[in-house]
Amino acid sequence: MGFELPDELKFISNSRRPQKCASERLDGRVCVMTGATSGVGYQGALRLAAAGAHIVFIARDPEKAENVRRKIEDISGAKAEYYIADLARLEEVREAAGRILEHYPRIDILIHSAGVHFTRRTLTEAGHETVFCVNHLAPFFLTRLLLDLMIHSAPSRIIQVNSEGHRFNGLDIRDLNWEKRIYRGLGSYGAAKTAQLLTMWEFDDMLKGSGVTINAMHPGAVRSNIGNNNGPLYRFYLHYILRPFLKDPVISGNALHFLSASEELRSLSGRFFNLTHEEIPAPHARDRQLGKRIFRISDALTAGREAPADIYKRISKYES
């Protein structure tokens, strides 16, 4: 009998397994995406557009967005549109969602692919730790804003591009803004991805019987632009040491199509995939009591009714 890895370590072998593919078309389906201007999101947009999906993406840079829109339409022949918003500014996320709701009577697929990784702590204008805001709060907020329409459009699917990086953890509910601890880039990234998984289980419970599914995916060890915002030493490591060992993000685009279109996943929800293979996340990302608290906190931080600094201060004082 051969040696078998425990469930929590199967990501090691899953990364080497052949991936599943879907042949289903997405003609007439509206797919809203973030992160479509590069890497995983860009390849996902191309693959879904090739299957006939109408791509609607949110991007920060108008010039990049226009170039990507043209490429999607030129390569696939499918229609693509974009709205400008910085995911580090939650008010811009609200405005973009509002415009999407005005222009589209249905949303069939929502893919959260945008992400950042910082080696040094930075704060958004509103006072959120940037990685936590972009990687967790913004997709959480966008899901909340578009959820009613997705329920109305059911069957529909939500896909979070998460990461095996959630295994780095770093989530401390009393110090979400890293004010008390020494900042660690991998720790902050792991904290945001852990929070995203924890709230996914809560969304899944909310959506039972609605016809809307929500799943998360690790996109594989692929080349992307994440981390390019850091200093020259990190960029040197990323491009000349790490990058040669990374795979083409086309595999991630194919996996996003599988999760978006495959009939095999029509009613499957609340799962974590390593590309197209289901696996079990780290134990700390399956703590349902912590997830309920993170969900409530995320709601409070995105509602805009109270200054984030006051919320963080209250959490730090009262959460145990």
BAGUBA-866275 format. One record per residue (C-alpha): z, x, y. Coordinates in Angstrom, 2 decimals, always signed. Each point is the difference from the previous one (the first is absolute). Layout:
BEGIN
@Z: Z; X: X; Y: Y
...
This chain:
BEGIN
@Z: +0.00; X: +0.00; Y: +0.00
@Z: -1.08; X: +1.50; Y: +3.34
@Z: +2.20; X: +0.47; Y: +3.04
@Z: -0.16; X: -2.86; Y: +2.51
@Z: +1.11; X: +0.23; Y: +3.61
@Z: +2.62; X: -2.48; Y: +1.22
@Z: -1.40; X: -2.91; Y: +2.04
@Z: +1.04; X: +1.49; Y: +3.34
@Z: -1.97; X: +3.20; Y: -0.72
@Z: -3.18; X: -1.58; Y: -1.32
@Z: -1.67; X: +0.61; Y: +3.35
@Z: -0.57; X: +3.57; Y: -1.25
@Z: -2.18; X: -1.13; Y: -2.92
@Z: -1.44; X: -3.04; Y: +1.78
@Z: -1.63; X: +2.22; Y: +2.61
@Z: -2.14; X: +1.56; Y: -2.75
@Z: -1.00; X: -3.21; Y: -1.81
@Z: -3.48; X: -1.53; Y: +0.33
@Z: +0.07; X: -2.73; Y: +2.63
@Z: -0.97; X: -3.63; Y: -0.39
@Z: -2.93; X: -1.45; Y: +1.91
@Z: -0.93; X: -3.52; Y: +1.11
@Z: -3.48; X: -1.48; Y: +0.08
@Z: +0.93; X: -3.18; Y: +1.87
@Z: -1.74; X: -0.77; Y: +3.30
@Z: +1.80; X: -0.94; Y: +3.22
@Z: -2.80; X: -1.83; Y: +1.80
@Z: +1.32; X: -2.16; Y: +2.82
@Z: +3.53; X: +1.40; Y: -0.25
@Z: +1.70; X: +1.19; Y: +3.17
@Z: +1.93; X: +3.26; Y: -0.41
@Z: +2.36; X: +1.15; Y: +2.77
@Z: +0.89; X: +3.68; Y: -0.15
@Z: +1.89; X: +2.75; Y: +1.80
@Z: -0.80; X: +3.68; Y: -0.43
@Z: -3.72; X: -0.61; Y: -0.50
@Z: -1.20; X: +2.82; Y: +2.27
@Z: +0.72; X: +2.82; Y: -2.47
@Z: +1.05; X: +1.03; Y: -3.49
@Z: +1.24; X: -2.64; Y: -2.42
@Z: -0.52; X: -2.95; Y: +2.35
@Z: -3.52; X: +1.07; Y: +0.92
@Z: -1.04; X: +0.31; Y: -3.63
@Z: +1.64; X: -3.33; Y: -0.75
@Z: -1.89; X: -1.66; Y: +2.84
@Z: -3.31; X: +1.40; Y: -1.24
@Z: +0.66; X: -1.09; Y: -3.59
@Z: +1.10; X: -3.53; Y: +0.89
@Z: -2.90; X: -0.37; Y: +2.42
@Z: -2.37; X: +1.11; Y: -2.76
@Z: +1.40; X: -2.88; Y: -2.06
@Z: -0.87; X: -2.40; Y: +2.81
@Z: +3.30; X: -0.28; Y: +1.87
@Z: +0.05; X: -0.59; Y: +3.77
@Z: +2.15; X: +2.91; Y: +1.27
@Z: +2.27; X: -0.58; Y: +3.00
@Z: +2.02; X: +3.08; Y: +0.85
@Z: +2.66; X: +1.01; Y: +2.49
@Z: -0.37; X: +3.47; Y: +1.50
@Z: +1.53; X: +2.02; Y: +2.81
@Z: -3.05; X: +1.97; Y: +1.20
@Z: -2.94; X: -2.12; Y: +1.32
@Z: -2.58; X: +2.76; Y: -0.50
@Z: +1.00; X: +0.63; Y: -3.61
@Z: +0.16; X: -3.73; Y: -0.64
@Z: -3.53; X: -0.56; Y: +1.28
@Z: -1.35; X: +2.89; Y: -2.08
@Z: +1.66; X: -1.38; Y: -3.13
@Z: -1.25; X: -3.52; Y: +0.70
@Z: -3.55; X: +1.31; Y: +0.20
@Z: +0.37; X: +2.07; Y: -3.17
@Z: +1.38; X: -2.95; Y: -1.97
@Z: -2.86; X: -2.22; Y: +1.13
@Z: -2.67; X: +2.69; Y: -0.51
@Z: +1.19; X: +0.98; Y: -3.48
@Z: +0.89; X: -3.40; Y: -1.40
@Z: -1.94; X: -2.50; Y: +2.11
@Z: +3.22; X: -2.02; Y: +0.25
@Z: +1.43; X: -1.06; Y: +3.35
@Z: +2.97; X: +1.88; Y: +1.46
@Z: +2.11; X: -0.54; Y: +3.12
@Z: +3.04; X: +1.68; Y: +1.48
@Z: +2.93; X: -0.58; Y: +2.36
@Z: +1.76; X: +2.76; Y: +1.89
@Z: +3.74; X: +0.48; Y: -0.44
@Z: +2.41; X: +2.92; Y: -0.36
@Z: +2.30; X: -0.69; Y: -2.96
@Z: +2.74; X: +1.94; Y: +1.81
@Z: +0.00; X: -2.82; Y: +2.57
@Z: +1.08; X: -3.25; Y: -1.65
@Z: -1.10; X: -2.11; Y: +2.97
@Z: -3.54; X: +1.26; Y: -0.55
@Z: +0.30; X: -0.96; Y: -3.67
@Z: +1.02; X: -3.50; Y: +1.11
@Z: -2.96; X: -0.22; Y: +2.39
@Z: -2.51; X: +1.19; Y: -2.63
@Z: +1.37; X: -2.50; Y: -2.52
@Z: -0.30; X: -2.75; Y: +2.58
@Z: -3.66; X: +0.81; Y: +0.64
@Z: -0.73; X: +0.07; Y: -3.73
@Z: +1.66; X: -3.39; Y: -0.42
@Z: -2.12; X: -1.38; Y: +2.85
@Z: -3.28; X: +1.20; Y: -1.48
@Z: +0.41; X: -0.44; Y: -3.75
@Z: +0.74; X: -3.27; Y: -1.80
@Z: +1.01; X: +1.86; Y: -3.16
@Z: +1.20; X: +3.39; Y: -1.25
@Z: -0.55; X: +0.76; Y: -3.67
@Z: +1.21; X: +3.60; Y: -0.20
@Z: +2.44; X: +2.00; Y: +2.13
@Z: +0.18; X: +3.75; Y: -0.61
@Z: +2.55; X: +2.22; Y: +1.72
@Z: -1.40; X: +3.53; Y: -0.23
@Z: +1.01; X: +1.69; Y: +3.26
@Z: +2.72; X: +2.62; Y: -0.26
@Z: +1.46; X: +3.06; Y: +1.71
@Z: +2.13; X: +2.97; Y: -0.98
@Z: +1.89; X: +2.05; Y: +2.58
@Z: +1.89; X: +3.23; Y: -0.55
@Z: +2.06; X: -0.59; Y: +3.16
@Z: +1.82; X: -3.12; Y: +1.14
@Z: -1.80; X: -2.01; Y: +2.65
@Z: +0.69; X: -3.42; Y: +1.44
@Z: -2.34; X: -2.78; Y: +1.07
@Z: +0.15; X: -1.38; Y: +3.54
@Z: +2.25; X: -2.80; Y: -1.26
@Z: +2.37; X: +2.47; Y: -1.67
@Z: -0.97; X: -0.19; Y: -3.68
@Z: -0.32; X: +3.14; Y: -2.11
@Z: -3.78; X: +0.28; Y: -0.11
@Z: -0.54; X: +0.40; Y: -3.74
@Z: +2.26; X: -2.98; Y: -0.75
@Z: -1.83; X: -2.09; Y: +2.61
@Z: -3.59; X: +0.80; Y: -1.03
@Z: +0.54; X: +0.15; Y: -3.77
@Z: +2.40; X: -2.92; Y: -0.36
@Z: +0.74; X: -2.14; Y: +3.06
@Z: -3.63; X: -0.43; Y: +1.10
@Z: -1.33; X: -1.13; Y: -3.41
@Z: +3.08; X: -2.17; Y: -0.51
@Z: -0.59; X: -1.65; Y: +3.39
@Z: -3.73; X: -0.44; Y: -0.57
@Z: +0.68; X: -1.65; Y: -3.36
@Z: +2.48; X: -2.37; Y: +1.63
@Z: -2.48; X: -0.92; Y: +2.74
@Z: -2.95; X: -0.66; Y: -2.36
@Z: +1.93; X: -1.49; Y: -2.91
@Z: -0.40; X: -3.70; Y: +0.84
@Z: -3.78; X: +0.35; Y: +0.20
@Z: -0.06; X: +1.93; Y: -3.27
@Z: +1.96; X: -2.78; Y: -1.69
@Z: -2.47; X: -2.50; Y: +1.44
@Z: -2.85; X: +2.19; Y: -1.35
@Z: +1.46; X: +0.41; Y: -3.50
@Z: -0.76; X: +1.42; Y: -2.43
@Z: +0.41; X: +3.15; Y: +2.09
@Z: +1.37; X: +3.50; Y: -0.49
@Z: +2.13; X: +2.47; Y: +1.97
@Z: -0.19; X: +3.67; Y: -0.95
@Z: +2.29; X: +2.67; Y: +1.39
@Z: -1.19; X: +3.58; Y: -0.26
@Z: +3.38; X: +1.46; Y: -0.84
@Z: +0.68; X: +3.41; Y: -1.56
@Z: +1.73; X: +1.90; Y: -2.75
@Z: +1.64; X: +1.54; Y: +3.08
@Z: +2.44; X: -2.93; Y: -0.13
@Z: +1.75; X: +2.10; Y: -2.67
@Z: +1.15; X: +2.40; Y: +2.75
@Z: +2.17; X: -2.91; Y: +1.22
@Z: +1.72; X: +0.89; Y: +3.31
@Z: +0.85; X: -3.65; Y: +0.70
@Z: +3.44; X: -0.37; Y: +1.57
@Z: +0.54; X: -3.49; Y: +1.34
@Z: +2.64; X: +1.31; Y: +2.44
@Z: -2.37; X: +2.60; Y: +1.43
@Z: -3.53; X: -1.42; Y: -0.11
@Z: -0.87; X: +1.91; Y: +3.18
@Z: +1.22; X: +3.40; Y: -1.25
@Z: +2.47; X: +0.37; Y: +2.86
@Z: +2.88; X: +1.29; Y: -2.14
@Z: -1.82; X: +2.09; Y: -2.59
@Z: -2.19; X: +3.09; Y: +0.11
@Z: -3.54; X: -1.33; Y: +0.03
@Z: -2.08; X: +0.71; Y: -3.10
@Z: -3.69; X: -0.86; Y: +0.04
@Z: -0.13; X: -0.85; Y: -3.70
@Z: +3.26; X: -1.90; Y: +0.33
@Z: -1.24; X: -2.17; Y: +2.88
@Z: -3.27; X: -0.65; Y: -1.83
@Z: +1.87; X: -0.93; Y: -3.17
@Z: +2.34; X: -2.26; Y: +1.97
@Z: -2.87; X: -1.97; Y: +1.52
@Z: -1.82; X: -0.36; Y: -3.32
@Z: +3.25; X: -1.03; Y: -1.71
@Z: +0.61; X: -2.66; Y: +2.66
@Z: -3.55; X: -1.27; Y: -0.50
@Z: +0.54; X: -0.37; Y: -3.75
@Z: +3.40; X: -1.64; Y: +0.42
@Z: -1.42; X: -2.62; Y: +2.34
@Z: -2.99; X: -0.54; Y: -2.29
@Z: +2.28; X: -1.43; Y: -2.70
@Z: +1.41; X: -2.40; Y: +2.62
@Z: -3.49; X: -1.08; Y: +1.11
@Z: -0.89; X: -0.52; Y: -3.65
@Z: +2.94; X: -2.38; Y: -0.45
@Z: -0.98; X: -1.88; Y: +3.16
@Z: -3.61; X: -0.39; Y: -1.15
@Z: +0.61; X: -1.28; Y: -3.52
@Z: -2.16; X: -3.06; Y: -0.61
@Z: -1.99; X: +0.51; Y: +3.23
@Z: -3.06; X: +1.63; Y: -1.55
@Z: +0.58; X: +3.17; Y: +2.04
@Z: +0.73; X: +3.20; Y: -1.90
@Z: +1.44; X: +3.24; Y: +1.38
@Z: -0.19; X: +3.38; Y: -1.72
@Z: +0.38; X: +3.66; Y: +0.93
@Z: -2.09; X: +3.02; Y: -0.94
@Z: +0.36; X: +3.76; Y: +0.00
@Z: -3.48; X: +1.19; Y: +1.07
@Z: +0.05; X: +3.18; Y: -2.09
@Z: +0.18; X: +3.61; Y: +1.10
@Z: -3.06; X: -0.22; Y: +2.23
@Z: -1.32; X: +1.58; Y: +3.17
@Z: +0.87; X: -1.93; Y: +3.15
@Z: +0.83; X: +0.63; Y: +3.65
@Z: +3.68; X: -0.79; Y: -0.40
@Z: +2.06; X: +2.88; Y: +1.39
@Z: -2.73; X: +1.29; Y: +2.34
@Z: +2.20; X: -0.96; Y: +2.96
@Z: +2.47; X: +2.78; Y: -0.85
@Z: +0.12; X: +3.62; Y: +1.17
@Z: -2.45; X: +2.82; Y: -0.84
@Z: +2.13; X: +1.40; Y: -2.85
@Z: +0.13; X: -3.33; Y: -1.79
@Z: -3.72; X: -0.61; Y: +0.61
@Z: -0.80; X: +3.44; Y: -1.46
@Z: +2.04; X: -0.86; Y: -3.10
@Z: -1.64; X: -3.42; Y: -0.26
@Z: -3.61; X: +1.15; Y: +0.38
@Z: +0.00; X: +3.42; Y: -1.68
@Z: +2.79; X: -0.12; Y: -2.59
@Z: +0.37; X: -3.64; Y: -1.03
@Z: -3.40; X: -1.58; Y: +0.74
@Z: -2.05; X: +1.95; Y: -2.62
@Z: +2.15; X: -1.59; Y: -2.73
@Z: -0.39; X: -3.57; Y: +1.28
@Z: -2.52; X: -2.52; Y: -1.32
@Z: -2.75; X: -1.90; Y: +1.78
@Z: +1.44; X: -3.20; Y: +1.57
@Z: -2.90; X: -1.95; Y: -1.53
@Z: +2.32; X: -0.56; Y: -2.99
@Z: +2.45; X: -1.73; Y: +2.34
@Z: -2.74; X: -2.24; Y: +1.38
@Z: -0.97; X: -1.01; Y: -3.52
@Z: +3.64; X: -0.75; Y: -0.80
@Z: +0.32; X: -2.18; Y: +3.11
@Z: -3.05; X: -1.96; Y: -1.11
@Z: +1.53; X: -0.45; Y: -3.46
@Z: +3.27; X: -1.30; Y: +1.47
@Z: -1.88; X: -2.24; Y: +2.45
@Z: -2.60; X: -1.47; Y: -2.35
@Z: +0.89; X: +0.29; Y: -3.68
@Z: +0.59; X: -3.30; Y: -1.79
@Z: +2.49; X: +1.93; Y: -2.13
@Z: +2.32; X: +0.02; Y: +3.03
@Z: -0.68; X: -3.53; Y: +1.21
@Z: +3.62; X: -1.15; Y: -0.40
@Z: +1.76; X: +3.36; Y: -0.38
@Z: +2.42; X: +0.63; Y: +2.87
@Z: +2.96; X: +2.17; Y: +0.94
@Z: -1.29; X: +3.06; Y: -1.84
@Z: -0.40; X: +3.69; Y: +0.81
@Z: -3.15; X: +1.81; Y: -1.10
@Z: -0.91; X: +3.66; Y: -0.22
@Z: -3.62; X: -0.61; Y: +0.96
@Z: -0.83; X: -2.64; Y: -2.65
@Z: +2.83; X: +0.61; Y: -2.49
@Z: +3.23; X: -1.94; Y: +0.37
@Z: +3.21; X: +2.02; Y: +0.00
@Z: +3.67; X: -0.28; Y: +0.86
@Z: +1.15; X: +1.26; Y: +3.43
@Z: +3.13; X: +2.10; Y: +0.48
@Z: +3.32; X: -1.85; Y: -0.52
@Z: +0.96; X: +0.14; Y: +3.69
@Z: -3.21; X: -1.92; Y: +0.84
@Z: +1.01; X: -2.81; Y: -2.37
@Z: +3.40; X: -0.76; Y: +1.54
@Z: -0.41; X: -3.71; Y: +0.76
@Z: +3.20; X: -0.32; Y: +2.04
@Z: -1.08; X: +2.88; Y: +2.22
@Z: -3.44; X: -1.59; Y: +0.21
@Z: +1.42; X: -3.24; Y: +1.36
@Z: +1.84; X: +1.93; Y: +2.70
@Z: -3.07; X: +2.07; Y: +0.91
@Z: -2.07; X: -3.19; Y: +0.20
@Z: +2.46; X: -1.59; Y: +2.45
@Z: +0.17; X: +3.19; Y: +2.06
@Z: -3.81; X: +0.31; Y: +0.06
@Z: -0.24; X: -3.60; Y: +1.19
@Z: +2.46; X: +0.72; Y: +2.80
@Z: -1.75; X: +3.24; Y: +1.04
@Z: -3.42; X: -1.70; Y: +0.22
@Z: +1.05; X: -3.31; Y: +1.57
@Z: +0.19; X: +1.48; Y: +3.49
@Z: +3.07; X: -2.03; Y: +0.95
@Z: +2.36; X: +2.96; Y: +0.28
@Z: -0.36; X: +3.65; Y: +1.01
@Z: -0.52; X: +2.19; Y: -3.10
@Z: +2.71; X: +2.39; Y: +1.21
@Z: +2.55; X: -2.82; Y: -0.08
@Z: -1.06; X: -1.03; Y: -3.51
@Z: +0.22; X: +3.57; Y: -1.32
@Z: +3.40; X: +0.39; Y: +1.63
@Z: +1.28; X: -3.19; Y: -1.62
@Z: -1.39; X: +0.96; Y: -3.41
@Z: +1.59; X: +3.43; Y: +0.23
@Z: +3.35; X: -1.56; Y: +0.82
@Z: +0.14; X: -2.87; Y: -2.48
@Z: -2.20; X: +0.85; Y: -3.00
@Z: +1.74; X: +1.67; Y: -2.91
